[in-house]
Amino acid sequence: MVTGAGAGIGRACAVAFAERGDRLALIARDRAGLEAGGGGTSSCPAVVDLLTDRRNS
């Protein structure tokens, strides 16, 4: 599992793992970055909400 796979270091890691034949789950904030990588990938959008404890804010 590679987080931040849409750009930067995350994408570089994903490419390196893929080149050595690893099977990957890629996670990014938007679909465009993942799909720009090509390489036989498919995307499955998901909405993830992170709750914050605001009692001490």
Buried (B, 14 or more C-beta within 10 A) or exposed (E): EBEBBBBEEBBEBBBEBBEEEEEBEBBBEEEEBBEEBEEEBEEEEEEEEEEEEEEEE
